Amino acid sequence: MGDATFSLRRRLWNPEARLAYVLMAPTILFLIAFMFYPIVYVFVMSLFKTNKLSQLTTFVGFKNYVTRFKDAEFWQTTVRSLYWTAIGVSVKFLMGMLIAILLNVNYRGRKLARMLFIIPWASSVPISALLWQWVYHPEFGLLNHSLKATGLVANPPIWLGAAVSAFAACVWVDIWAGIPFFALVFLAGMQAIPQELYESAHIDGAGGIRSFFSITLAGLRDLILISTLLSAIWTFNDFNVIFILTRGGPAGATNILTTSVYMSGFTFLKWDSAAVQAVVTFVILSIVSLVYARFYFKRERF
């Protein structure tokens, strides 16, 4: 026992280990100050009543949670956040896969097409949202102008002024900005799959569809898992698109948890309510991440 303890201490406190600790210290301090401390503080804040300056005043335990959970608007916002994420990630995945397949085929102008598909992802999301805000403008926007000019719709709607159309408009902007991520990831994965597998499948009589499901999807399995997880986290946490386009309106019809956290805290100065919603967001994303991780590592063992 003593020899084992001495050996462990020697491994953890030799010159190389001490140098590693010194080099890691700035990063660890940064994570503690700007990541772990804010997370812990938000959890603590959710258990207290706060004043307008976000100072903790009275410990109330889980009373803040009970209050929020009894609020119908909170549940509507939570369900809308799940819809927002599910629709966005599903469409981005399907369209990204289709575009990756098209970009993986040899044809003239393929390099130009790849470059053009990167533009929405290379542009920052706030800039993209501002551009689409002008596209959706009821009087001067390109969308309504095109509908009128082509005679498709004589009186185009105010896209960001009605509940259903505003939510759909926000979802489309998020999809438009996120498709290139899936397309590039899947394209890189497809190019890493040996062509000999397709040739062997063709010799064995497998058609294009069977080769796609048996070879392409099988080869992209890990990339699909990781990319959908990342996209789900990014989409669920997306603040810029909805805040810039609608600020959660009209009448809260496009509000999701991240925009609701901001509005509760920075607009209405209800910091305890904002903290509760932030904790709920953290818990939902943690559960999703754990489920993905469990599925991934369980599959890796086999």
Backbone as numpy.savetxt, mean C-alpha at the origin, in Angstrom:
# Nx Ny Nz CAx CAy CAz Cx Cy Cz
28.54 -25.89 31.30 27.70 -24.68 31.30 28.56 -23.44 31.30
29.62 -23.47 32.14 30.51 -22.31 32.22 31.25 -22.08 30.93
31.69 -23.18 30.28 32.40 -23.04 29.01 31.47 -22.49 27.93
30.22 -22.93 27.93 29.26 -22.45 26.94 28.98 -20.97 27.13
28.84 -20.54 28.41 28.61 -19.13 28.69 29.80 -18.29 28.27
31.01 -18.78 28.56 32.22 -18.05 28.18 32.34 -17.94 26.67
31.99 -19.05 25.97 32.07 -19.04 24.50 31.08 -18.05 23.91
29.86 -18.02 24.47 28.85 -17.09 23.97 29.27 -15.64 24.22
29.80 -15.39 25.43 30.25 -14.04 25.75 31.40 -13.62 24.84
32.25 -14.57 24.52 33.39 -14.26 23.65 32.92 -13.90 22.25
31.90 -14.61 21.76 31.39 -14.32 20.42 30.67 -12.97 20.37
29.99 -12.63 21.46 29.21 -11.39 21.47 30.01 -10.17 21.88
31.22 -10.37 22.39 32.00 -9.22 22.87 33.46 -9.32 22.47
33.67 -9.69 21.23 35.04 -9.66 20.69 35.23 -8.36 19.93
36.44 -8.04 19.50 36.68 -6.76 18.81 35.78 -6.53 17.60
35.55 -7.57 16.80 34.69 -7.40 15.62 33.25 -7.11 16.04
32.76 -7.78 17.08 31.39 -7.55 17.55 31.24 -6.14 18.10
32.25 -5.67 18.84 32.17 -4.30 19.39 32.16 -3.27 18.28
32.96 -3.51 17.22 32.95 -2.60 16.08 31.57 -2.60 15.41
30.96 -3.78 15.28 29.62 -3.87 14.68 28.61 -3.09 15.51
28.72 -3.19 16.86 27.78 -2.46 17.71 27.92 -0.95 17.52
29.17 -0.48 17.38 29.41 0.95 17.18 28.82 1.41 15.85
29.00 0.62 14.81 28.49 0.99 13.49 26.97 0.93 13.44
26.36 0.01 14.19 24.92 -0.13 14.20 24.23 0.88 15.10
24.97 1.45 16.04 24.36 2.34 17.04 23.58 3.51 16.44
24.12 4.26 15.45 23.34 5.38 14.88 22.00 4.93 14.28
22.02 3.80 13.57 20.78 3.31 12.98 19.78 2.89 14.05
20.27 2.21 15.09 19.39 1.77 16.17 18.79 2.97 16.89
19.61 3.98 17.18 19.11 5.19 17.83 18.08 5.91 16.96
18.33 5.95 15.66 17.39 6.58 14.73 16.05 5.85 14.74
16.09 4.51 14.70 14.85 3.73 14.71 14.09 3.92 16.01
14.83 3.97 17.13 14.16 4.18 18.43 13.48 5.54 18.48
14.19 6.57 18.01 13.67 7.94 18.12 12.54 8.22 17.15
12.62 7.69 15.93 11.66 8.08 14.90 10.70 6.97 14.48
10.83 5.78 15.07 9.91 4.69 14.71 9.29 4.06 15.95
10.13 3.48 16.82 9.59 2.74 17.96 8.96 3.67 18.99
9.60 4.78 19.30 9.02 5.71 20.29 7.67 6.26 19.84
7.53 6.74 18.58 6.20 7.22 18.15 5.13 6.13 18.21
5.49 4.89 17.86 4.50 3.81 17.91 4.04 3.58 19.34
4.98 3.49 20.26 4.63 3.27 21.67 3.83 4.44 22.20
4.21 5.66 21.82 3.51 6.84 22.34 2.07 6.89 21.83
1.84 6.49 20.59 0.48 6.47 20.06 -0.36 5.44 20.82
0.22 4.28 21.12 -0.50 3.28 21.92 -0.86 3.86 23.29
0.08 4.55 23.92 -0.18 5.16 25.23 -1.24 6.25 25.11
-1.14 7.09 24.08 -2.09 8.18 23.89 -3.51 7.66 23.73
-3.66 6.49 23.10 -5.00 5.94 22.89 -5.68 5.55 24.19
-4.93 5.48 25.28 -5.49 5.10 26.59 -5.76 6.31 27.47
-5.54 7.50 26.94 -5.71 8.73 27.73 -6.66 9.69 27.01
-7.25 10.57 27.77 -7.89 11.75 27.22 -6.81 12.79 26.97
-6.96 13.53 25.88 -5.95 14.53 25.53 -6.60 15.89 25.36
-5.77 16.94 25.53 -6.27 18.29 25.27 -5.95 18.68 23.83
-6.22 19.92 23.48 -6.04 20.38 22.10 -4.57 20.39 21.67
-3.66 20.38 22.65 -2.22 20.40 22.34 -1.63 19.00 22.31
-2.48 18.00 22.32 -2.11 16.58 22.28 -1.42 16.12 23.56
-1.59 16.87 24.65 -1.02 16.47 25.93 -1.95 15.49 26.65
-1.36 14.49 27.29 -2.14 13.50 28.01 -2.71 14.11 29.28
-4.01 13.94 29.51 -4.64 14.54 30.69 -5.16 13.50 31.68
-6.05 12.61 31.24 -6.69 11.65 32.15 -6.60 10.25 31.57
-6.17 9.31 32.42 -6.12 7.92 31.99 -7.53 7.34 31.98
-7.96 6.80 30.83 -9.32 6.25 30.71 -9.31 4.79 30.27
-8.12 4.21 30.13 -8.04 2.81 29.71 -8.56 2.62 28.29
-9.45 1.65 28.13 -9.97 1.34 26.80 -11.28 2.07 26.50
-11.59 3.09 27.26 -12.83 3.83 27.03 -12.82 4.51 25.66
-11.65 5.01 25.24 -11.57 5.63 23.91 -11.90 4.62 22.81
-11.45 3.38 22.99 -11.74 2.34 22.01 -13.23 2.04 21.98
-13.84 1.93 23.17 -15.27 1.65 23.25 -16.07 2.74 22.55
-15.66 4.00 22.78 -16.35 5.13 22.15 -16.26 5.07 20.64
-15.06 4.78 20.13 -14.88 4.72 18.69 -15.60 3.52 18.09
-15.57 2.39 18.79 -16.20 1.19 18.26 -17.72 1.30 18.24
-18.29 2.20 19.03 -19.73 2.43 19.00 -20.14 3.42 17.92
-19.15 4.03 17.28 -19.41 5.04 16.26 -19.57 4.36 14.90
-20.74 4.50 14.30 -21.02 3.87 13.00 -20.08 4.40 11.92
-19.74 5.68 12.00 -18.86 6.27 10.98 -17.48 5.62 11.01
-17.01 5.25 12.20 -15.71 4.59 12.31 -15.72 3.27 11.55
-16.79 2.49 11.70 -16.86 1.20 11.02 -17.03 1.38 9.52
-17.76 2.40 9.10 -17.89 2.69 7.68 -16.52 3.03 7.08
-15.76 3.82 7.81 -14.42 4.19 7.34 -13.50 2.99 7.28
-13.59 2.11 8.29 -12.74 0.92 8.31 -13.08 -0.02 7.15
-14.38 -0.26 6.94 -14.80 -1.13 5.82 -14.40 -0.50 4.49
-14.56 0.81 4.37 -14.17 1.50 3.14 -12.67 1.35 2.91
-11.87 1.38 3.96 -10.42 1.19 3.82 -10.10 -0.19 3.28
-10.85 -1.20 3.76 -10.64 -2.56 3.28 -11.05 -2.69 1.81
-12.20 -2.08 1.45 -12.62 -2.07 0.04 -11.57 -1.38 -0.83
-11.13 -0.23 -0.38 -10.12 0.57 -1.08 -8.88 -0.28 -1.36
-8.43 -1.02 -0.36 -7.22 -1.83 -0.51 -7.47 -3.04 -1.40
-8.57 -3.73 -1.16 -8.86 -4.95 -1.92 -9.03 -4.66 -3.41
-9.81 -3.63 -3.73 -10.03 -3.28 -5.14 -8.74 -2.82 -5.78
-8.02 -1.92 -5.10 -6.80 -1.37 -5.66 -5.75 -2.43 -5.93
-5.48 -3.28 -4.94 -4.44 -4.30 -5.09 -4.84 -5.33 -6.14
-6.10 -5.73 -6.16 -6.56 -6.74 -7.13 -6.40 -6.25 -8.56
-6.87 -5.03 -8.83 -6.79 -4.50 -10.19 -5.35 -4.23 -10.59
-4.55 -3.70 -9.68 -3.13 -3.46 -9.98 -2.41 -4.76 -10.28
-2.74 -5.80 -9.53 -2.12 -7.11 -9.76 -2.48 -7.65 -11.15
-3.77 -7.65 -11.48 -4.21 -8.21 -12.76 -3.68 -7.41 -13.94
-3.79 -6.08 -13.86 -3.31 -5.26 -14.97 -1.79 -5.28 -15.06
-1.13 -5.33 -13.89 0.33 -5.41 -13.90 0.81 -6.70 -14.53
0.11 -7.81 -14.25 0.48 -9.09 -14.85 0.26 -9.06 -16.37
-0.87 -8.51 -16.79 -1.15 -8.43 -18.23 -0.11 -7.57 -18.95
0.21 -6.42 -18.36 1.20 -5.54 -18.99 2.58 -6.20 -19.01
2.94 -6.91 -17.94 4.24 -7.60 -17.91 4.32 -8.64 -19.02
3.22 -9.35 -19.26 3.20 -10.35 -20.34 3.40 -9.66 -21.69
2.73 -8.53 -21.89 2.86 -7.81 -23.16 4.27 -7.24 -23.34
4.86 -6.76 -22.25 6.21 -6.19 -22.33 7.28 -7.26 -22.45
6.93 -8.50 -22.18 7.90 -9.59 -22.26 7.97 -10.20 -23.66
7.05 -9.76 -24.53 7.02 -10.28 -25.90 7.94 -9.43 -26.77
8.61 -10.07 -27.71 9.51 -9.34 -28.62 8.72 -8.64 -29.71
8.84 -7.33 -29.79 8.23 -6.55 -30.87 8.94 -5.20 -30.95
8.76 -4.54 -32.08 9.42 -3.24 -32.28 8.78 -2.20 -31.36
9.63 -1.44 -30.70 9.15 -0.41 -29.79 8.95 -0.89 -28.35
9.43 -2.09 -28.05 9.24 -2.64 -26.71 9.97 -1.81 -25.66
11.16 -1.33 -25.98 11.92 -0.53 -25.02 11.21 0.78 -24.71
10.63 1.40 -25.76 9.88 2.64 -25.55 8.66 2.39 -24.69
7.97 1.28 -24.93 6.79 0.95 -24.14 7.16 0.73 -22.68
8.28 0.07 -22.42 8.71 -0.14 -21.04 9.00 1.19 -20.35
9.64 2.09 -21.07 9.96 3.39 -20.49 8.70 4.18 -20.16
7.71 4.14 -21.05 6.46 4.88 -20.83 5.69 4.33 -19.64
5.74 3.02 -19.43 5.01 2.43 -18.33 5.63 2.77 -16.98
6.90 3.18 -16.98 7.56 3.53 -15.72 7.13 4.91 -15.23
6.69 5.78 -16.15 6.42 7.18 -15.81 5.46 7.35 -14.64
4.29 6.68 -14.61 3.39 6.89 -13.47 4.01 6.52 -12.13
4.86 5.48 -12.13 5.49 5.06 -10.88 6.66 5.96 -10.52
7.37 6.47 -11.54 8.51 7.35 -11.29 8.06 8.70 -10.76
6.89 9.15 -11.17 6.36 10.43 -10.67 5.89 10.25 -9.23
6.08 11.28 -8.42 5.62 11.20 -7.03 4.10 11.17 -7.01
3.55 10.48 -6.02 2.10 10.33 -5.93 1.38 11.68 -5.77
1.88 12.61 -4.94 1.20 13.91 -4.86 1.11 14.64 -6.19
2.18 14.58 -6.99 2.15 15.24 -8.30 1.13 14.55 -9.21
1.11 13.23 -9.19 0.13 12.50 -9.99 -1.29 12.84 -9.57
-1.52 12.93 -8.25 -2.85 13.25 -7.76 -3.27 14.65 -8.18
-2.34 15.61 -8.15 -2.65 16.98 -8.58 -2.99 17.01 -10.07
-2.27 16.25 -10.88 -2.57 16.19 -12.31 -3.96 15.61 -12.55
-4.29 14.55 -11.84 -5.60 13.95 -12.02 -6.71 14.83 -11.46
-6.39 15.66 -10.50 -7.39 16.61 -10.00 -7.83 17.56 -11.11
-6.88 17.97 -11.95 -7.22 18.82 -13.08 -7.94 18.01 -14.17
-7.56 16.75 -14.34 -8.25 15.90 -15.31 -9.72 15.76 -14.95
-10.02 15.63 -13.65 -11.40 15.46 -13.19 -12.16 16.77 -13.05
-11.53 17.90 -13.31 -12.19 19.19 -13.11 -13.48 19.25 -13.95
-14.61 19.64 -13.35 -15.90 19.58 -14.07 -15.99 20.51 -15.28
-15.26 21.64 -15.28 -15.37 22.59 -16.39 -14.16 22.56 -17.31
-12.97 22.48 -16.74 -11.75 22.59 -17.55 -10.99 21.27 -17.66
-11.51 20.22 -17.06 -10.79 18.95 -17.05 -10.79 18.25 -18.40
-9.70 17.52 -18.67 -9.57 16.80 -19.93 -10.63 15.72 -20.09
-11.02 15.07 -18.99 -11.99 13.98 -19.08 -13.35 14.48 -19.55
-13.90 15.48 -18.90 -15.21 16.01 -19.29 -15.16 16.68 -20.66
-14.04 17.34 -20.95 -13.91 17.98 -22.27 -13.92 16.92 -23.37
-13.26 15.79 -23.14 -13.23 14.73 -24.13 -14.61 14.09 -24.30
-15.32 13.92 -23.19 -16.66 13.34 -23.27 -17.62 14.24 -24.05
-17.50 15.54 -23.84 -18.35 16.48 -24.57 -17.96 16.55 -26.05
-16.64 16.61 -26.30 -16.17 16.77 -27.68 -16.53 15.56 -28.53
-16.49 14.38 -27.97 -16.80 13.17 -28.74 -18.30 12.88 -28.77
-19.08 13.63 -27.98 -20.51 13.42 -27.96 -20.96 12.21 -27.17
-20.05 11.61 -26.42 -20.43 10.44 -25.62 -21.36 10.80 -24.48
-21.07 11.93 -23.82 -21.90 12.38 -22.70 -22.12 13.88 -22.87
-23.36 14.29 -22.97 -23.65 15.71 -23.17 -23.38 16.51 -21.91
-23.77 15.97 -20.77 -23.56 16.65 -19.48 -22.77 15.74 -18.54
-21.46 15.77 -18.65 -20.63 14.90 -17.80 -20.83 15.24 -16.32
-20.67 14.25 -15.46 -20.88 14.48 -14.03 -19.72 15.24 -13.39
-19.95 15.72 -12.20 -18.88 16.29 -11.38 -18.25 15.11 -10.66
-17.15 14.61 -11.17 -16.59 13.34 -10.74 -16.27 13.31 -9.26
-15.75 14.39 -8.74 -15.34 14.42 -7.33 -16.43 15.00 -6.43
-17.64 15.17 -6.98 -18.71 15.78 -6.21 -19.77 14.82 -5.73
-19.74 13.58 -6.22 -20.71 12.57 -5.80 -19.98 11.42 -5.13
-20.65 10.73 -4.20 -19.99 9.73 -3.36 -19.37 8.60 -4.19
-20.17 7.97 -5.05 -19.70 6.80 -5.78 -18.62 7.19 -6.79
-18.86 8.24 -7.57 -17.89 8.63 -8.60 -16.59 9.14 -7.97
-16.69 9.82 -6.83 -15.48 10.33 -6.16 -14.62 9.17 -5.67
-15.26 8.17 -5.06 -14.50 7.01 -4.58 -13.87 6.27 -5.75
-14.64 6.08 -6.83 -14.10 5.40 -8.01 -12.95 6.18 -8.63
-13.08 7.51 -8.65 -12.01 8.35 -9.21 -10.73 8.22 -8.39
-10.86 8.20 -7.07 -9.69 8.06 -6.21 -9.05 6.68 -6.39
-9.88 5.64 -6.48 -9.37 4.29 -6.68 -8.59 4.20 -7.98
-9.13 4.83 -9.04 -8.44 4.75 -10.33 -7.07 5.44 -10.27
-6.97 6.57 -9.62 -5.68 7.26 -9.53 -4.67 6.40 -8.79
-5.12 5.76 -7.71 -4.23 4.86 -6.97 -3.79 3.70 -7.85
-4.72 3.15 -8.62 -4.39 2.04 -9.52 -3.41 2.50 -10.59
-3.69 3.64 -11.18 -2.83 4.18 -12.25 -1.39 4.36 -11.76
-1.24 4.83 -10.52 0.10 5.06 -9.99 0.78 3.77 -9.56
0.01 2.71 -9.27 0.61 1.49 -8.72 0.81 0.37 -9.71
0.18 0.44 -10.88 0.33 -0.64 -11.87 1.79 -0.85 -12.28
2.58 0.20 -12.54 3.96 -0.03 -13.00 4.79 -0.85 -12.02
4.54 -0.72 -10.72 5.29 -1.51 -9.74 5.09 -3.00 -10.00
3.84 -3.42 -10.12 3.56 -4.84 -10.39 4.13 -5.24 -11.75
3.94 -4.40 -12.74 4.39 -4.75 -14.09 5.91 -4.96 -14.14
6.66 -4.08 -13.50 8.12 -4.19 -13.52 8.60 -5.39 -12.71
7.98 -5.62 -11.56 8.37 -6.77 -10.74 8.09 -8.08 -11.48
6.90 -8.19 -12.07 6.55 -9.42 -12.78 7.39 -9.58 -14.04
7.68 -8.47 -14.73 8.52 -8.55 -15.93 9.92 -9.06 -15.58
10.49 -8.54 -14.50 11.82 -9.01 -14.07 11.77 -10.49 -13.72
10.70 -10.91 -13.06 10.57 -12.32 -12.71 10.42 -13.21 -13.93
9.65 -12.75 -14.93 9.45 -13.55 -16.15 10.76 -13.72 -16.90
11.58 -12.67 -16.92 12.83 -12.76 -17.66 13.85 -13.66 -16.96
13.62 -13.92 -15.66 14.52 -14.81 -14.93 14.14 -16.28 -15.08
12.96 -16.56 -15.64 12.53 -17.95 -15.84 13.23 -18.51 -17.09
13.92 -19.64 -16.98 14.63 -20.21 -18.14 13.68 -20.52 -19.30
14.07 -20.11 -20.48 13.24 -20.37 -21.66 13.15 -21.86 -22.00
14.14 -22.64 -21.50 14.12 -24.06 -21.77 12.87 -24.73 -21.21
12.33 -24.17 -20.11 11.13 -24.75 -19.52 9.94 -24.62 -20.46
9.83 -23.46 -21.11 8.74 -23.26 -22.07 8.91 -24.15 -23.28
10.16 -24.29 -23.74 10.42 -25.14 -24.90 10.08 -26.60 -24.60
10.44 -27.04 -23.39 10.12 -28.42 -23.01 8.62 -28.62 -22.91
7.93 -27.63 -22.35 6.47 -27.73 -22.23 5.82 -27.76 -23.60
6.36 -26.97 -24.53 5.80 -26.95 -25.88 5.99 -28.30 -26.57
7.15 -28.92 -26.36 7.42 -30.22 -26.95 6.47 -31.27 -26.38
6.15 -31.12 -25.08 5.25 -32.07 -24.42 3.79 -31.81 -24.75
3.54 -30.79 -25.57 2.18 -30.52 -26.01 1.40 -29.54 -25.17
2.06 -28.84 -24.25 1.38 -27.85 -23.42 1.14 -26.58 -24.21
-0.06 -26.03 -24.10 -0.38 -24.79 -24.78 0.07 -23.58 -23.99
-0.23 -22.41 -24.54 0.20 -21.18 -23.90 -0.42 -20.97 -22.53
-1.71 -21.26 -22.40 -2.40 -21.05 -21.13 -1.85 -21.99 -20.05
-1.68 -23.27 -20.42 -1.15 -24.22 -19.44 0.27 -23.86 -19.05
1.08 -23.42 -20.00 2.46 -23.01 -19.69 2.46 -21.81 -18.76
1.52 -20.90 -18.96 1.44 -19.72 -18.11 1.16 -20.11 -16.66
0.18 -20.98 -16.45 -0.18 -21.36 -15.09 0.85 -22.30 -14.46
1.42 -23.19 -15.26 2.34 -24.20 -14.70 3.77 -23.68 -14.56
4.17 -22.76 -15.43 5.57 -22.31 -15.41 5.67 -20.86 -14.93
4.94 -19.96 -15.60 5.08 -18.53 -15.28 4.61 -18.23 -13.87
3.37 -18.61 -13.55 2.86 -18.32 -12.21 3.64 -19.05 -11.13
4.06 -20.29 -11.42 4.87 -21.03 -10.44 6.21 -20.34 -10.20
6.80 -19.82 -11.27 8.08 -19.13 -11.13 7.96 -17.78 -10.45
6.77 -17.17 -10.52 6.56 -15.85 -9.93 5.92 -15.92 -8.54
5.78 -17.11 -7.98 5.01 -17.28 -6.75 5.54 -16.40 -5.61
6.84 -16.42 -5.38 7.41 -15.62 -4.30 7.25 -14.13 -4.58
7.48 -13.74 -5.83 7.33 -12.32 -6.19 5.88 -11.87 -6.02
4.94 -12.72 -6.38 3.52 -12.38 -6.22 3.20 -12.16 -4.75
3.69 -13.03 -3.90 3.41 -12.93 -2.47 3.98 -11.65 -1.89
5.23 -11.37 -2.20 5.89 -10.18 -1.62 5.30 -8.90 -2.20
5.09 -8.86 -3.51 4.60 -7.63 -4.14 3.18 -7.30 -3.70
2.32 -8.31 -3.56 0.95 -8.04 -3.10 0.94 -7.57 -1.65
1.82 -8.13 -0.82 1.91 -7.68 0.57 2.34 -6.23 0.63
3.40 -5.88 -0.10 3.88 -4.49 -0.11 2.80 -3.55 -0.65
2.15 -3.95 -1.73 1.13 -3.10 -2.31 -0.05 -2.94 -1.36
-0.42 -4.00 -0.65 -1.52 -3.91 0.31 -1.19 -2.92 1.42
0.04 -2.96 1.92 0.46 -2.03 2.98 0.47 -0.60 2.44
1.06 -0.41 1.26 1.12 0.94 0.69 -0.26 1.49 0.38
-1.13 0.64 -0.17 -2.47 1.10 -0.54 -3.29 1.43 0.70
-3.24 0.57 1.70 -4.00 0.81 2.93 -3.54 2.09 3.62
-2.25 2.37 3.53 -1.69 3.57 4.16 -1.69 4.79 3.26
-2.20 4.66 2.04 -2.15 5.77 1.10 -2.96 6.96 1.62
-2.30 8.08 1.72 -2.94 9.30 2.23 -3.06 10.35 1.14
-2.05 10.42 0.29 -1.93 11.53 -0.66 -3.07 11.60 -1.66
-3.43 10.45 -2.25 -4.42 10.46 -3.34 -5.75 11.02 -2.85
-6.29 10.45 -1.78 -7.61 10.87 -1.30 -7.56 12.28 -0.73
-6.51 12.60 0.02 -6.46 13.92 0.64 -6.36 15.02 -0.41
-5.57 14.80 -1.45 -5.42 15.83 -2.49 -6.67 15.94 -3.35
-7.27 14.80 -3.69 -8.41 14.83 -4.61 -9.70 15.28 -3.91
-9.98 14.75 -2.72 -11.29 15.00 -2.12 -11.24 15.43 -0.66
-10.08 15.27 0.00 -9.97 15.51 1.45 -11.00 14.68 2.23
-11.30 13.50 1.73 -12.24 12.61 2.40 -13.69 12.83 2.02
-13.99 13.87 1.28 -15.36 14.17 0.88 -15.76 13.43 -0.38
-16.97 13.69 -0.86 -17.99 14.56 -0.24 -18.68 13.88 0.94
-18.84 14.61 2.02 -19.50 14.13 3.24 -18.88 12.84 3.75
-17.55 12.75 3.68 -16.85 11.59 4.20 -16.96 10.34 3.35
-17.45 10.46 2.13 -17.68 9.28 1.28 -16.40 8.61 0.81
-15.27 9.32 0.83 -14.00 8.74 0.40 -13.01 8.65 1.56
-13.47 8.89 2.76 -12.58 8.85 3.92 -12.13 7.43 4.21
-10.84 7.22 4.41 -10.32 5.94 4.87 -9.58 6.20 6.19
-9.06 5.16 6.80 -8.50 5.31 8.14 -7.36 6.31 8.20
-6.48 6.30 7.19 -5.33 7.20 7.25 -5.76 8.67 7.14
-6.70 8.97 6.27 -7.18 10.35 6.18 -8.01 10.71 7.40
-8.73 9.73 7.96 -9.52 9.99 9.16 -8.62 10.29 10.35
-7.48 9.60 10.44 -6.51 9.89 11.50 -6.04 11.33 11.40
-5.70 11.75 10.20 -5.23 13.12 9.99 -6.32 14.13 10.34
-7.53 13.90 9.85 -8.61 14.84 10.10 -8.95 14.93 11.58
-8.98 13.78 12.26 -9.29 13.78 13.69 -8.24 14.54 14.48
-6.97 14.34 14.12 -5.90 14.97 14.89 -5.63 16.41 14.50
-5.35 16.66 13.22 -4.87 17.96 12.80 -5.98 18.94 12.43
-7.19 18.43 12.18 -8.29 19.33 11.86 -9.19 19.56 13.07
-9.62 18.46 13.71 -10.53 18.59 14.85 -9.83 18.54 16.20
-8.50 18.29 16.18 -7.67 18.27 17.41 -8.16 17.25 18.42
-8.74 16.14 17.93 -9.14 15.04 18.80 -8.04 13.97 18.74
-6.98 14.22 19.49 -5.79 13.39 19.38 -6.01 11.98 19.91
-6.84 11.83 20.94 -7.10 10.49 21.47 -7.86 9.64 20.45
-8.82 10.24 19.76 -9.55 9.53 18.71 -8.62 9.17 17.56
-7.74 10.10 17.18 -6.79 9.83 16.11 -5.86 8.68 16.50
-5.45 8.65 17.77 -4.56 7.59 18.24 -5.24 6.23 18.16
-6.51 6.16 18.54 -7.24 4.90 18.46 -7.29 4.39 17.03
-7.60 5.28 16.10 -7.67 4.87 14.70 -6.31 4.47 14.16
-5.25 5.14 14.64 -3.90 4.78 14.22 -3.54 3.38 14.74
-3.95 3.07 15.97 -3.68 1.75 16.53 -4.44 0.68 15.75
-5.69 0.96 15.40 -6.48 0.01 14.62 -5.80 -0.24 13.27
-5.31 0.81 12.64 -4.59 0.67 11.37 -3.36 -0.21 11.55
-2.62 0.03 12.61 -1.41 -0.75 12.90 -1.75 -2.22 13.12
-2.81 -2.49 13.86 -3.21 -3.87 14.15 -3.64 -4.59 12.88
-4.44 -3.93 12.04 -4.90 -4.56 10.80 -3.71 -4.92 9.90
-2.79 -3.99 9.74 -1.64 -4.26 8.88 -0.73 -5.31 9.50
-0.62 -5.34 10.82 0.19 -6.36 11.48 -0.40 -7.74 11.25
-1.72 -7.86 11.36 -2.38 -9.15 11.13 -2.16 -9.62 9.69
-2.35 -8.70 8.74 -2.13 -9.06 7.33 -0.69 -9.51 7.10
0.27 -8.79 7.67 1.68 -9.14 7.50 2.00 -10.49 8.13
1.44 -10.76 9.31 1.69 -12.04 9.97 1.10 -13.20 9.19
-0.10 -13.00 8.63 -0.72 -14.05 7.82 0.14 -14.34 6.60
0.61 -13.29 5.93 1.48 -13.47 4.78 2.77 -14.19 5.17
3.37 -13.74 6.28 4.63 -14.34 6.72 4.44 -15.81 7.07
3.34 -16.14 7.75 3.07 -17.53 8.12 2.90 -18.38 6.86
2.16 -17.87 5.91 1.94 -18.61 4.67 3.25 -18.79 3.93
4.08 -17.75 3.87 5.34 -17.79 3.13 6.31 -18.80 3.74
6.52 -18.70 5.07 7.50 -19.58 5.70 6.99 -21.03 5.79
5.66 -21.19 5.90 5.11 -22.53 5.89 5.36 -23.20 4.55
5.20 -22.42 3.47 5.43 -22.96 2.13 6.91 -23.24 1.91
7.78 -22.37 2.51 9.21 -22.56 2.33 9.70 -23.87 2.96
9.05 -24.30 4.06 9.48 -25.53 4.71 9.23 -26.77 3.84
8.27 -26.61 2.93 7.97 -27.73 2.05 8.66 -27.57 0.71
